[in-house]
Amino acid sequence: MFWHFQRQNGAMTSVQVKDVPEEVHAVLRRRAAAAGQSLQEYLKARLIAEASTPTVDEVLDRAGGRAGGRLSFSEAVEALQADRDRR
């Protein structure tokens, strides 16, 4: 899924975070251990999950470039509510 982040030689980039509070580091190490992962594996998985989820602004930017739909906001709300009521 994120293979496009790899460099041409196959090496992955590195990230270094400095000045992490000791209590935060301890919590992350415990969570990694509970997940059966090293701290590096745990944090890498969390970063990948974070990057995989678009922000609201990213979703709105993508949606803003699309053409179509001719419903007003109130009509869209009514249609959504009707669809939910059918379930």
DOSE-951818 format. One line per 2 residues: number of its first residue (from 1); for each residue x negated, y, z of C-alpha. Coordinates in nm, 4 decimals. Layout:
REM DOSE-951818
NUM) X,Y,Z  ... .
END
This chain:
REM DOSE-951818
1) 0.0000,0.0000,0.0000  -0.2727,0.2484,0.0906 .
3) -0.5445,0.1028,-0.1290  -0.5491,0.4277,-0.3269 .
5) -0.7306,0.5818,-0.0286  -1.0312,0.3585,-0.0890 .
7) -1.3358,0.5049,-0.2506  -1.4704,0.3652,-0.5756 .
9) -1.7271,0.1529,-0.3927  -1.4578,-0.0043,-0.1736 .
11) -1.5690,0.1742,0.1437  -1.2996,0.3346,0.3557 .
13) -1.3381,0.6850,0.4902  -1.4002,0.7452,0.8592 .
15) -1.2300,0.9696,1.1117  -1.3838,1.0741,1.4413 .
17) -1.1828,1.2345,1.7191  -1.3729,1.4144,1.9909 .
19) -1.2720,1.5479,2.3303  -0.9911,1.2979,2.3911 .
21) -0.8796,1.3258,2.7540  -0.9913,1.0268,2.9612 .
23) -0.6347,0.9374,3.0639  -0.5229,0.9367,2.6983 .
25) -0.8169,0.7139,2.6047  -0.7299,0.4735,2.8869 .
27) -0.3652,0.4505,2.7776  -0.4648,0.3842,2.4165 .
29) -0.7158,0.1155,2.5206  -0.4468,-0.0572,2.7310 .
31) -0.1984,-0.0455,2.4433  -0.4569,-0.1846,2.2032 .
33) -0.5391,-0.4670,2.4444  -0.1686,-0.5446,2.4905 .
35) -0.1355,-0.5654,2.1123  -0.4377,-0.7977,2.0946 .
37) -0.6346,-0.5422,1.8953  -0.9482,-0.3410,1.9330 .
39) -0.8976,0.0291,1.9903  -1.0146,0.0933,1.6332 .
41) -0.7658,-0.1579,1.4867  -0.4845,-0.0172,1.6979 .
43) -0.5531,0.3442,1.6047  -0.5981,0.2599,1.2369 .
45) -0.2577,0.0879,1.2324  -0.1000,0.3904,1.4038 .
47) -0.2580,0.6293,1.1524  -0.1396,0.4189,0.8585 .
49) 0.2129,0.4108,1.0021  0.2035,0.7878,1.0531 .
51) 0.0859,0.8528,0.6975  0.3463,0.6114,0.5589 .
53) 0.6369,0.8072,0.7070  0.7107,1.1307,0.5217 .
55) 0.7749,1.4436,0.7229  1.1074,1.6240,0.6938 .
57) 0.9344,1.8947,0.4880  0.7928,1.6331,0.2482 .
59) 1.1358,1.4755,0.2006  1.2961,1.8141,0.1419 .
61) 1.0243,1.9114,-0.1074  1.0831,1.5916,-0.3053 .
63) 1.4594,1.6320,-0.2910  1.4381,1.9967,-0.3940 .
65) 1.2833,1.9017,-0.7261  1.5693,1.6739,-0.8222 .
67) 1.8588,1.7805,-1.0379  2.2081,1.6459,-1.0191 .
69) 2.4773,1.6548,-0.7556  2.7543,1.9050,-0.7807 .
71) 2.9050,1.8742,-0.4329  2.9205,2.1592,-0.1890 .
73) 2.7784,2.1014,0.1554  3.1261,2.0599,0.3066 .
75) 3.2237,1.8114,0.0339  2.9068,1.6129,0.0988 .
77) 2.9806,1.6041,0.4724  3.3370,1.4854,0.4041 .
79) 3.2130,1.2143,0.1656  2.9582,1.0954,0.4193 .
81) 3.2168,1.0847,0.6962  3.4599,0.8928,0.4729 .
83) 3.1872,0.6416,0.3895  3.1055,0.5959,0.7591 .
85) 3.4732,0.5528,0.8442  3.5000,0.2670,0.5916 .
87) 3.2317,0.0692,0.7735 .
END
